[in-house]
Amino acid sequence: MSDFSKMGEMSSFQLGVIGALFLSVASSVSIVICNKALMSNLGFPFATTLTSWHLIVTFCTLHAAQRFHFFDAKAIDMKTVMLFGILNGVSIGLLNLSLGFNSIGFYQMTKLAIIPFTVLLETLFLKKQFSQKIKLSLLVLLGGVGIASVTDLQLNFVGTILSLLAIVTTCVGQILTNTIQKRLNVSSTQLLYQSAPFQAAILFVSGPFVDHFLTKKNVFAHKYSSIVLAFIILSCIISVSVNFSTFMVIGKTSPVTYQVLGHLKTCLVLAFGYTLLHDPFTIRNIIGILVAIIGMGLYSYFCVQDNKKKQSVDLSLASQMKDKDSTPLLGMPDKEGHEAKKSTKVSLV
């Protein structure tokens, strides 16, 4: 493969990453605003059940796309897909329960803890190395998000246990999303298509119970007006892009990068909430968002620098391997010529 074709593949990969990041941010911010209007303004508080509907619509959409040959379904070990789907479904339920049992401030701290725990797991079990500069940029980012979003910190035993379980299952699920795609050579679409039914099933069964426990209301007894149904349908449509882009971002980058992106979304949601929904906003929110954006900028810059170093090392190794492989080929004509001369001498004699 020539250097030009390698550069072409690299640039197309970078465009794919940028597209995935943009789609993830745009769709996530849109669905948060839609769901906030649905839950806060229209009185539909059933988050876990709504998530199960999101996954059902996502699977149906992907199934239709597969039938029309937009992508090829790839068989994955059923046990792997089932455990992966159930784990992701459980992590969503635990995050919602954590929000129900804890204060908003402690819930935000739970989400912040996902990044350092993911770094720890990848370092211990996947032997992944994170430079000091990247760790520093993550610290700046987390500090900014903490300043912008964390308010009160009220601890309770059950809430703390649920938060710890939510952190562990979320981190493991996101690491597996990246690992499965790379090791089994499946695309984000193929993995989501295979695992979505299991995620939807676990949430569809448990969702009404979780929501009833948290809200003291029955999702099936709720009065569904036309405006509520319209927002539910809109939320489900946007969720297809959210779920698809989530798997794509984690597969093309890393779980840590996805979490960094998630905190950018938090800052954007806070900003949009103030601009569009007139949520209360303080100087603390502004400072926190600015610090978080600086941290994300530093993280992106240091990741690009590390990738450039890695690519230069890979190219030099490939060049060395190419030179090593070409040595015997260069030597063969001389050997063959020598053998030819030798055989000529023998025949002449």
N, C-alpha and C positions, 0 to 999 in steps of 0.2 A: 504494500500500500504506500502510495507516494505521500510526501509531506503535505501537498496541496489538498489531497482527499482527506487526510487527517484533520487539517485545519478546517475544511468544510464541515466535517462531521462535528468538530468541536463547536463551531459557530452555530450550527443548527441545534446542538444540544443546549447551548447557552440561551438561544431564542426560546426553546421549549421550556427551560427553567423559568425565564422571565414571564412567559405566557402563563405558566402554571401559578406563579406567585401572584400575578395580576388578577387572574381568575379567582384565586383563593381569597384575596383581600376584598375584591368587589362583591363576590357572592356572599361572603361571611358578614360583611358590614350590612348588606342589603337584607339578609335574613334576620339579623339581630334587630334591625329597625322594624321589620315586618312583625316579628314575634313580640317585640316590645309593645307595639300598637295592639296586637291581638290579645296579649295577656294583661297589660296595664289598662288600656283604654276600653277594650271590648269585653273584659272579664272572662277570658278563657285561660285558666291557669295550669292546664294539664300538659306540662312540658315533656314528661317521659312518654306518654301516649302519643303526643304529637311527633316525637322523634321516631317512634315505631312506624307511623304513617309516612314519614319522610323516607325511611328505608324501604318500605313497600313500594312506594312510587319510584324510587331510584332503581330498584330491581326490575320493575315492570318496564321502565324506560330502557334500561340496558338490555333486557330480554328482547324488546322490539328492535333495538339497534343491532343486536346480534343476528336476529332473524333476517334483517335487511342487509346483512354482511358488512356492517360498518366496522366490525372487529370480529376476530375468530375466538370462540370460546376454547380455552385450554384446560384440559382435565388436570386437577390438582388433587393430591391425596385427600380423601374425604375427611379423615380424622384430623388432619392439619387444618383444613378449612373450617371444620365444625368448631374445634377448640378456639381457633382464632376469632371466628364470628361471635361465639358466646363470650369470650373474654372482652371484646370490644363492647358488646351489649351490656355486660355487667359493669364495665367502667363508666359508661354513660349513666346507668342507674345509680351507681355509687356517688358520682359527682352531683347528681340532682339531690340525693339524700343528704350529702354533705352540706349542700346549700340550705336544705330544710332544717338541719339540726344545728347549724352554726350561724354566726353573724355574717353579714356581707364582708366585713373586713377579714375574718378568719378564712372565709371561702376564697377570697382573693389571694391570701397567703398560701392556701393549698395549691392554687393554680401556679403561683410563682415558684413553689417548691418542685414542680415537675421538671424544670430545666436542670437544676443542679443534680437531682436524682437521676435523670436520664444520662447526664455526663458521667456520673458515678457508675451506673450500670454498664455503659458502653466502655468505660475505662477498665472495669474489673473483668467483664465477661467477653467483650469483643476486642480487647487490647487496643482500643482506639486512643490516639494521642491528641490532646488539646493543648495548644500553645498557651503560654502565660498571657499573651496579648488577647487571645480570644476569651479566656476566662475573665480577664479584667473588663472587656467590653460587655460580657454577659452580666457582670456585677453592676456595671453602670446602668444597663438596661433594666435589670430587676429593681434596682434602687429607684429609677424613674417611675416605673409602673407602680411600685409600692407607694411612692409619694402621691401619685395621681389617684390611685383607686382604693388603697387600704385606709379604712377609718378606725372603727372600734375593733378590739381583739378580745372577744369573750370566749373563754374556753369551757368545754364540758367533755366528760369522758367519752360518751357515745359519739359525739360529733368528731372528736379527735381520732377515734378508731376508724370511723367512716372515711375521714379525710386521708388518713394513712393508706387505707385500702384503695381509695380512689387514685391516689398518687401512684401506687405500685402498679395497679392494673392499667392505668393510662400509659405509663412509661413503657411497660412491657408490650402492650398492644401496639404502640407507635414504633418501637424498635423492631417488632416482628413484621410490621407492615413494610419497613425498609428491607429487612433481612430476607423475607419470603420472596419479594419481587426480584431481588438480586440473585439469590441462590437457586431459585426454581426457574429463573429467566421468564417471568410472567410480567405482563404490563399492569399498570394500576387499574385499568378498566377490567382486565380479566380477573384480577384478585377481588375487586369490589363486586363484580358480577357473581362470583362463586360464594363470597362470604356474606353478602347483604341479606339473603334469606334467613340465615342463622341469627344475625344481629337483630333483624326485624322480629323474628319469632320470640326471642328472649324478652325483648322490650314490649311486644304486643301482649304477651301473657302477664308480665310483671308490671307493666306501665299503669294500668288502672288501679292496682293495689297501692303502688308507690304514690301515685297522684292523690288517691283518696286519703292515704296516711298523712300526706303533707298539707293538703288543702281542706280536708274534711268534706269534700264534694265528690259526687259521682259523675264521671265523664259521660256515661250513657244517659244520665238524667238531665244533662245540660240542654238548655234551649238554644238551638242552632238557628240563628237568624241568617238572612241572606248575606249580610255584611261579614258575619263571622265565618260563614262557609267560603266566601270569596277570599278572605285573608288566609284561611287554612289551605285552600287550593294554591294561592300564590306562594305561601310558605313551602308547600311540598314541591312546587316547580323549582323554586330557587334552591331547595335542598339537594336536587340532583347535581347542580354545579358545585355546591359546597362539598358533598361527599366525594365526587369525582376529583375535584381539585385537591382535596385533602390527601387522598391516596397518591395523586400525581406528585405533589410537592414532597411528601415523605420519601417516595420512591426515587425521585430525581435528586434530592438533596440529602437531608438527614432529619431524624426526629427533633434534634436540637434546633435546627433552622426552622422547622415547622412551628415549634414553640415560640421562637423569637418572633416569627410572623404573627402568631396568635396574640402576642402582647402588643404588636403594632396595631392589630385590629381593635384591641381593647382601647388604645388611645384614640383611634379614629372614631370608635363608637361613642366615647365620651365627648369628643369634639362635635360629632354629628348630633348627639343628644342635646347638646347646648344650643347648636345652631338651628336644628329643625324642630326639636321637641321642647325647647326652652327649659331643659333641666337646670337645676342650680349648679353654678360653676364658680370656683374660687381661684385665687391666685395660686394656691397650692396645686390645683389641677393643672393649671397652665405650666407651672415649673416642672411638675412631674412628667407631663407629656413631652416637654422640650428635652429633659434629661433622657427620657426613654428613647426618643428619636436619635439623640446623639449616640447613645449606646448601641442602637441598631445599626446606625451608620458605621460605627467603629467595627462592629461584628462583621458586617458585610465587607468592609475594606480588608480586614485581616483574613477573612475567609478567601477572598480573591487573591491576596498575596500568597497565602499558603498553597492555594491551588496552582498558582503560577510556578512556585518552587517545585511542587510535586510533578507538574507537567514537564518542567525542564529536566528534572531527574529522570523521569520516565523516557524522555526523548534521548537523553545521553546514554541510558542503559540500552535502549533499542538500537542506537547507533553503534554501540560497542558490540552488541549481539550480531548486528548486520556485518560489521567488519570481521568478526570472528567466523561467521558462517561463510563469508566470501573468501577467506584465506585458502581452504582446501580446493575451492573451485578454481582459484587462480593458479594453484599449484598443479592441477590435474593435467593441463595441456603439456607442461614440461615433462611430467612423468610419462605421459602417453608418447611424447616425441622421443623420449629416451628409450622407451620400450620398443618403439617403431624402428629406431636406429639399430637397437640391439638385435631385433628380429631380422632386419635387413642384412646385418653382418652374418648372422647365422645362415640365412638362405644363400648368401653369396659363397660361403665356405662349403 
